[in-house]
Amino acid sequence: MSPTTRETRASRNRRLAITEAVRRNLVNEEQPVVGLLDLDGVTDTARELQEAFTFPGVSVLHTFAVKAASLVPVLQHLSRAGIGAEVASPGELAIARAAGVPASHTVLDSPAKTRAELTEALSAGIAINADNPEELARIDLLMDRAATASPIGIRINPQVGAGSIGAMSTATATSKFGIGLRDEGAEDWIVDAYTRRPWLNRLHTHTGSQGVPLDLMAQGVAAVHALAERINRAVGRRQVTVLDIGGGLPVNFASDEVRPTFGDYARTLRNTVPALFDGNYGIVTEFGRSIAAKHGLVLARVEYAKSTGGRAIAVTHAGAQVATRTVFAPDAWPLRVEALNASGALKDGPLVPQDVAGPCCFAGDLIAHERPLPLLKQGDLVALLDTGAYYFSTHFAYNSLPRPSVHGYTTNSDGSLHFTTLRKAQTIKELIVESGG
Ligand SMILES: *Cc1c(COP(=O)(O)O)cnc(C)c1O
């Protein structure tokens, strides 16, 4: 599909989904904010990923970073498309298992794995990437107790440097993740660790999420590939058989254009590390944002419109609870906001700089600051675009605001839409229970 066809289709589907969601009363007095996810779009992106990483003789397992959209039906949907799960907490592992993701398609990367978590993964045969020497020592003890089918690797921090967002950069000199490859003596320590443990058969790296340029990501993968070659030479056999190259493909939040593409990244990898796809290693990927972000949106009612100090302010129901990063780090995570009328159609009229505020009780709860938009008024709607990953599924419980419902949609052959519930809204009763009541 050509980029422009895809962009047109993305925006047409979005228009239709919004007006249909309004017509079906999915946004209402009790549920003034909802998430919408284009499941066909997710399937198409999964297919593009699979095609971009198809190389003769190379076995590739794509996993989805569950933290990007931690919803059981989304994981089921991806699993049907052949995409597994990368999990980073006991909760995420439970969600992946509830979705029926096979153990062989699951990778456990929790930064702070407990003994119980490691034991569960080893007994299920789920792949584990150890973060540090102390974790590896725990795995040693567990391995002595029972046999396991789990592939096991070590997470390497190639220390290639930061991207444009510090909090998303995992390959800095002092990042909290993995073993720093360039620290004095580290590489020898790692080679020795593999020599002593014939069951260590993977290497893992994840160089960053959003803001890390493709060539920096590829340099991280190149460092890990070179390390695998060195280990295999040292032990005299192909002990490391799989390289887990992580996720981190950045997403364009400025327009409907998908840029960079998985194809761009695969080409960059092939140019930087030509031997990566020569068939000597299986590949695991762990993309999150780039699979789901562009297919989701948050739709919220404008409860009030007002003006203070000459500033037009729309008070909406979408704020820090569904767009946490955008509210707390607005320069790193700007979102496109659409101004819609009560039936979900794009508003027109002169553009007026407006603050689009959320429902949380702190002054900084703004989705957009002085954004030129047609003037919003009470009863209108706003759509926050590209929020299919790390937004409605990554709720922040401030002000006891409930988790909103999330609706998935697919397009029928006649062009009409079919909606399914991906998550029900949290009820006030559930909220009381969650709050100790
Ligand atoms: C968050 C994370 C990912 C996914 O990152 P995206 O930027 O969403 O692709 C993959 N692997 C690990 C280890 C992560 O922490």
The ligand as an SDF file (V2000), in Angstrom:
LIG
                    3D

 15 15  0  0  0  0  0  0  0  0999 V2000
    9.2600   -0.6510   26.3670 C   0  0  0  0  0  0  0  0  0  0  0  0
   10.0780   -1.7510   25.8330 C   0  0  0  0  0  0  0  0  0  0  0  0
    9.8520   -2.1980   24.5310 C   0  0  0  0  0  0  0  0  0  0  0  0
    8.8960   -1.5280   23.5800 C   0  0  0  0  0  0  0  0  0  0  0  0
    9.3120   -0.2480   23.2310 O   0  0  0  0  0  0  0  0  0  0  0  0
    8.5080    0.5620   22.1080 P   0  0  0  0  0  0  0  0  0  0  0  0
    9.2020    1.8880   22.0660 O   0  0  0  0  0  0  0  0  0  0  0  0
    7.1050    0.6750   22.5600 O   0  0  0  0  0  0  0  0  0  0  0  0
    8.6450   -0.1850   20.8290 O   0  0  0  0  0  0  0  0  0  0  0  0
   10.5530   -3.3070   24.1110 C   0  0  0  0  0  0  0  0  0  0  0  0
   11.4550   -3.9300   24.9190 N   0  0  0  0  0  0  0  0  0  0  0  0
   11.7020   -3.5030   26.1670 C   0  0  0  0  0  0  0  0  0  0  0  0
   12.6770   -4.2380   26.9900 C   0  0  0  0  0  0  0  0  0  0  0  0
   11.0330   -2.3970   26.6650 C   0  0  0  0  0  0  0  0  0  0  0  0
   11.2950   -1.9700   27.8910 O   0  0  0  0  0  0  0  0  0  0  0  0
  1  2  1  0
  2  3  1  0
  2 14  2  0
  3  4  1  0
  3 10  2  0
  4  5  1  0
  5  6  1  0
  6  7  2  0
  6  8  1  0
  6  9  1  0
 10 11  1  0
 11 12  2  0
 12 13  1  0
 12 14  1  0
 14 15  1  0
M  END
$$$$
